[in-house]
Amino acid sequence: MMMFRSILFVIWMYGLMAVLGLLALPALLLPKSVTFWAISLYARGLIWGLKVICGIRVEIRGRQNMPRGTVLYAGKHNCMLDVFIPFLVMSAPAIILKQELLWYPFLGWYALKAAMIPIDRAGNTRTLK
C-alpha cells in the first residue's frame, strides 16, 4: 500500500508541476511577485498531496520568531520541501540552486524569473566569487 501511495504522489507531484507550469506561463511575463505566487501555489499543492495521498502532515513551526526584513534561511535539504517551504513563509526568497536545474522545463524558467542564484558546484573557488 505504501508503494502505491508513493507512486501516486510522484504522479501528483509531476502532474501538478506540468499543469501549474503551463497555466502559470503568463506569470513569466508579469511582475516577479506573480511568479512567487505561482511557486507558492505549487508548494501548497505538494503539501496537500502529502496529506491526502500519503497521510503525511507538514507542520511549519516558528514563523512568529522570524525576523522582519532580510534573513538567511539555510535548509538542511533533508527533502525536496526544503526548496518550496521558503515560498510559504517568506515574501520573496532568493534561493541558491545548482546551475544544472535551470535546464529543466518549468523549474528552470520560473527559477530564472524568480531571480534565484545558480551556482556551478564544480567551480570550486570561482563559484564562491
N, C-alpha and C positions, 0 to 999 in steps of 0.2 A: 504494500500500500504506500509506503514511504517513497519508493522509487517512482510510482505512478504520479504522486503529488509533486515530486521534484521535476519530473519531465513536464508535467502540466504547467508548473511555474516557469520553467525555462521557455516554454512556448508562449506563455503570457508575457514574460519579460521582453522577448524579442518581437513578439507581435505588437505589443504596446509601443515599443520603440519605433517600429515601422509605421504604425498608424499615426501616432502623435508626430513623428518625424515628418511625415508627409503633410498632415493637417497644419502643422505649425511652420511650414516653409515660408509663408509670408512674414513671419517674425524675423527672418534673416534680413528683410528689407526695412524693418521698423526699428525703433529705438531698442537699445540693449536691454532695457527693463522688460520688454515683451519676451525676449529670449530667456531671461531669468525666470519669468513666469512660466514659460513652456517647460523648462527644465524642472522646475519645482512641481509642476503638474505630473510629470513623468515620475518623479520621486514619490509623490503621494500615491500614484498608481502602483508602484512597486510595493509600497508598504501595505496597500490594500490587498494586493495579490498574496503577499506573505501571510497576512492574517486569514484571508478567506480560503486560499488554496492549501497553504502549508500549516495553518494553525499556529503561526508564529506571531507573537505580539511584539511590536517595536515600541520601545519606550525611550523618549529623549528627556534626559534629566539635566537640571542645572541651568536652564535657559535664563532664569531670573538672576543668575550670577554672572552672566556675560556682560562685559563692559560695553558701554556705548562707543561708537566710533570704530576706528580701525583695530582689528585684532589679528593675531596669528593663530590659526587653527591647525593643529598638527594631528591628523588622523593616523591611527596605528595601522590602518589598512588591513584589518582583520577580515573584512568582507567588502564587497562592492558598494555597500551602503555608505561607507566612509566617503565615497565620491559624491553621493547625492544628498546626504544629510545637511551639509552646509547650505544648500539651496532652500532648505526648510527653516533654518534658524538664523540665517544672515540675509541681508538685503541684496548684496552684490559681492559674493565671494570671488576671489581670484585664486584659481586652483592651479597648482603645478602638475603637469602631466607629461608622460612620455611623448616625445615628438612623433613616434610612430602612430599614436592614436589619432592624429589629425587626418590620416589617410582613410579612416573608417567612415563610410557613408553615415550621414546624420550626426553621429557623435562628433566627428571632426568639424563639420560645418558649424554646429552650434557651439563647439569649444572655441573656434576662431571668433565667432560673433560675440561670445561672452568674454573675450579678451583673456582667455586662460593662458598660462605661461608654459609653452612647450620647452622641454629640455632634452638634450641628447645625452642619454645615460652613458654612452661610451665615450663621451667627450672629455672626461677627466677634469682637469683644471680649467679648460676652456668653458665648460658648462657652468662652473661657478662664477665666472666673469659675466 
